[in-house]
Amino acid sequence: MERGSELFRTRDKRIFGSGATEYKRIIHSTLRAFGLLAIFLVVLKFDIARGFFAIALPLGVLLLLVSRWLWRRWLARRRAAGSYFSNAVVMGGTEDAGYVISQLRSNPGTGYKVAGVALTSLTAGTELTPPWYRVPVFSSEAQLEKILSATGADTVIVAGNLPGGPSAIQQLGWDLGELHTELVLSST
């Protein structure tokens, strides 16, 4: 079943521990695997009891869902203790980035820890108030590769709109793809 988890991305770090999508993918991949197995057994004329499928399918799905639920609870406890986070750089305007930082700090279940902020709008005299304390602030997104290297981040979270609109986000996605860095779009 490990191959199925790759094929249907049931262990994708963006899905694992993050909602109903995880469970839907598990059920979908299990049904496909059982369907393919059933076709394979019929075509090759294996003599197997139909009752096996009637019991194994629901029992297997149930056990997979329960095990994933237990893993999710374990992950939530670890995250509450400060482990298993992805380091993220929040990119956006001062107000939008501040909102996203506040949300990430108050919801550790998201799995992101703010490692830095790349501001797209920072003017002289801007006063940075909480939640900015203890967060490295970079005044330009132009040097994103250096920012990612300095912070050790593997994720960039875009807060609000970027100057340049959708084409800027598209270019950012391509740049991050080359850097093997995840792009997350946040609606603030």
VENSUL-V262118 format. One record per residue. N is the residue number from 1. SS is DSSP state (H for helix, E for strand, - for the rest). OMEGA is omega in radians with two decimals (* if undefined). D_LAST is the distance of its C-alpha to the last C-alpha in whole Angstrom. Layout:
# VENSUL-V262118
n->N ss->SS omega->OMEGA d_last->D_LAST
n->N ss->SS omega->OMEGA d_last->D_LAST
This chain:
# VENSUL-V262118
n->1 ss->- omega->3.14 d_last->38
n->2 ss->H omega->3.13 d_last->36
n->3 ss->H omega->3.11 d_last->37
n->4 ss->H omega->3.13 d_last->35
n->5 ss->H omega->3.05 d_last->32
n->6 ss->H omega->-3.07 d_last->32
n->7 ss->H omega->-3.09 d_last->32
n->8 ss->- omega->3.06 d_last->30
n->9 ss->- omega->3.12 d_last->27
n->10 ss->- omega->3.11 d_last->27
n->11 ss->- omega->3.08 d_last->27
n->12 ss->- omega->-3.06 d_last->24
n->13 ss->- omega->3.08 d_last->22
n->14 ss->- omega->-3.11 d_last->19
n->15 ss->- omega->-3.05 d_last->21
n->16 ss->- omega->3.09 d_last->23
n->17 ss->- omega->-3.00 d_last->22
n->18 ss->- omega->3.00 d_last->19
n->19 ss->- omega->-3.05 d_last->20
n->20 ss->H omega->-3.14 d_last->22
n->21 ss->H omega->3.13 d_last->22
n->22 ss->H omega->-3.11 d_last->24
n->23 ss->H omega->3.10 d_last->27
n->24 ss->H omega->3.14 d_last->27
n->25 ss->H omega->3.11 d_last->27
n->26 ss->H omega->-3.14 d_last->30
n->27 ss->H omega->-3.12 d_last->32
n->28 ss->H omega->-3.12 d_last->32
n->29 ss->H omega->3.11 d_last->33
n->30 ss->H omega->3.12 d_last->36
n->31 ss->H omega->3.10 d_last->37
n->32 ss->H omega->-3.13 d_last->37
n->33 ss->H omega->3.12 d_last->39
n->34 ss->H omega->3.11 d_last->41
n->35 ss->H omega->3.11 d_last->42
n->36 ss->H omega->3.10 d_last->43
n->37 ss->H omega->3.13 d_last->45
n->38 ss->H omega->3.11 d_last->47
n->39 ss->H omega->3.13 d_last->47
n->40 ss->H omega->-3.12 d_last->49
n->41 ss->H omega->3.12 d_last->51
n->42 ss->H omega->-3.11 d_last->52
n->43 ss->H omega->-3.13 d_last->53
n->44 ss->- omega->3.05 d_last->55
n->45 ss->- omega->3.02 d_last->57
n->46 ss->- omega->3.12 d_last->56
n->47 ss->- omega->-3.13 d_last->57
n->48 ss->- omega->-3.07 d_last->55
n->49 ss->- omega->3.11 d_last->54
n->50 ss->H omega->3.11 d_last->52
n->51 ss->H omega->3.08 d_last->51
n->52 ss->H omega->3.14 d_last->50
n->53 ss->H omega->-3.14 d_last->47
n->54 ss->H omega->3.13 d_last->47
n->55 ss->H omega->-3.03 d_last->46
n->56 ss->H omega->-3.09 d_last->45
n->57 ss->H omega->-3.13 d_last->42
n->58 ss->H omega->3.12 d_last->40
n->59 ss->H omega->3.12 d_last->41
n->60 ss->H omega->3.11 d_last->40
n->61 ss->H omega->3.14 d_last->36
n->62 ss->H omega->-3.14 d_last->37
n->63 ss->H omega->3.08 d_last->37
n->64 ss->H omega->-3.13 d_last->35
n->65 ss->H omega->3.12 d_last->32
n->66 ss->H omega->-3.14 d_last->33
n->67 ss->H omega->3.12 d_last->34
n->68 ss->H omega->3.10 d_last->30
n->69 ss->H omega->3.11 d_last->29
n->70 ss->H omega->3.09 d_last->31
n->71 ss->H omega->3.14 d_last->30
n->72 ss->H omega->3.11 d_last->26
n->73 ss->H omega->3.11 d_last->27
n->74 ss->H omega->-3.14 d_last->29
n->75 ss->H omega->3.12 d_last->26
n->76 ss->H omega->3.10 d_last->24
n->77 ss->H omega->3.12 d_last->27
n->78 ss->H omega->3.13 d_last->27
n->79 ss->H omega->3.09 d_last->23
n->80 ss->H omega->3.11 d_last->24
n->81 ss->- omega->3.07 d_last->27
n->82 ss->- omega->-3.13 d_last->25
n->83 ss->- omega->3.01 d_last->26
n->84 ss->- omega->3.06 d_last->25
n->85 ss->- omega->2.94 d_last->21
n->86 ss->E omega->3.07 d_last->20
n->87 ss->E omega->-3.06 d_last->20
n->88 ss->E omega->2.96 d_last->16
n->89 ss->E omega->3.10 d_last->16
n->90 ss->E omega->-3.11 d_last->12
n->91 ss->E omega->3.10 d_last->12
n->92 ss->E omega->3.11 d_last->10
n->93 ss->E omega->-3.06 d_last->11
n->94 ss->H omega->-3.08 d_last->12
n->95 ss->H omega->-3.13 d_last->10
n->96 ss->H omega->-3.14 d_last->6
n->97 ss->H omega->3.11 d_last->9
n->98 ss->H omega->3.12 d_last->10
n->99 ss->H omega->-3.13 d_last->7
n->100 ss->H omega->3.10 d_last->7
n->101 ss->H omega->3.13 d_last->11
n->102 ss->H omega->-3.13 d_last->11
n->103 ss->H omega->3.14 d_last->10
n->104 ss->H omega->3.13 d_last->12
n->105 ss->H omega->-3.11 d_last->15
n->106 ss->H omega->3.14 d_last->15
n->107 ss->- omega->-3.10 d_last->15
n->108 ss->H omega->3.11 d_last->17
n->109 ss->H omega->3.11 d_last->18
n->110 ss->H omega->3.08 d_last->15
n->111 ss->- omega->3.14 d_last->18
n->112 ss->E omega->3.06 d_last->16
n->113 ss->E omega->-3.09 d_last->17
n->114 ss->E omega->3.14 d_last->16
n->115 ss->E omega->-3.14 d_last->19
n->116 ss->E omega->-3.13 d_last->18
n->117 ss->E omega->3.03 d_last->16
n->118 ss->E omega->-3.06 d_last->16
n->119 ss->E omega->3.11 d_last->15
n->120 ss->E omega->3.14 d_last->15
n->121 ss->E omega->3.08 d_last->16
n->122 ss->- omega->-3.13 d_last->18
n->123 ss->- omega->3.12 d_last->21
n->124 ss->- omega->3.12 d_last->24
n->125 ss->- omega->3.10 d_last->24
n->126 ss->- omega->3.13 d_last->20
n->127 ss->- omega->3.14 d_last->21
n->128 ss->- omega->-3.13 d_last->18
n->129 ss->- omega->3.13 d_last->18
n->130 ss->- omega->0.37 d_last->17
n->131 ss->- omega->-3.01 d_last->15
n->132 ss->- omega->-3.09 d_last->17
n->133 ss->- omega->-3.12 d_last->20
n->134 ss->- omega->3.07 d_last->22
n->135 ss->- omega->3.09 d_last->19
n->136 ss->- omega->-3.12 d_last->21
n->137 ss->E omega->3.09 d_last->19
n->138 ss->E omega->-3.00 d_last->20
n->139 ss->- omega->-3.11 d_last->20
n->140 ss->- omega->3.05 d_last->20
n->141 ss->- omega->-3.08 d_last->19
n->142 ss->- omega->-3.11 d_last->22
n->143 ss->- omega->-3.04 d_last->24
n->144 ss->H omega->-3.13 d_last->22
n->145 ss->H omega->3.11 d_last->25
n->146 ss->H omega->3.13 d_last->26
n->147 ss->H omega->3.13 d_last->23
n->148 ss->H omega->3.12 d_last->23
n->149 ss->H omega->-3.11 d_last->26
n->150 ss->H omega->-3.08 d_last->26
n->151 ss->H omega->-3.07 d_last->23
n->152 ss->- omega->-3.09 d_last->25
n->153 ss->- omega->3.06 d_last->21
n->154 ss->- omega->-3.11 d_last->21
n->155 ss->E omega->2.99 d_last->17
n->156 ss->E omega->3.11 d_last->15
n->157 ss->E omega->3.12 d_last->11
n->158 ss->E omega->3.14 d_last->10
n->159 ss->E omega->3.13 d_last->6
n->160 ss->- omega->-3.10 d_last->6
n->161 ss->- omega->3.05 d_last->9
n->162 ss->- omega->3.00 d_last->13
n->163 ss->- omega->-3.10 d_last->16
n->164 ss->- omega->3.04 d_last->18
n->165 ss->H omega->-3.07 d_last->15
n->166 ss->H omega->-3.13 d_last->16
n->167 ss->H omega->3.09 d_last->19
n->168 ss->H omega->3.11 d_last->18
n->169 ss->H omega->3.11 d_last->16
n->170 ss->H omega->3.13 d_last->19
n->171 ss->H omega->3.10 d_last->21
n->172 ss->H omega->3.11 d_last->19
n->173 ss->H omega->3.11 d_last->19
n->174 ss->H omega->-3.14 d_last->23
n->175 ss->H omega->-3.13 d_last->23
n->176 ss->H omega->3.08 d_last->21
n->177 ss->H omega->3.11 d_last->24
n->178 ss->H omega->-3.14 d_last->27
n->179 ss->- omega->-3.11 d_last->26
n->180 ss->- omega->-3.11 d_last->25
n->181 ss->- omega->-3.10 d_last->21
n->182 ss->E omega->3.06 d_last->19
n->183 ss->E omega->3.10 d_last->16
n->184 ss->E omega->3.09 d_last->12
n->185 ss->E omega->-3.12 d_last->9
n->186 ss->E omega->3.03 d_last->6
n->187 ss->- omega->-3.08 d_last->4
n->188 ss->- omega->* d_last->0
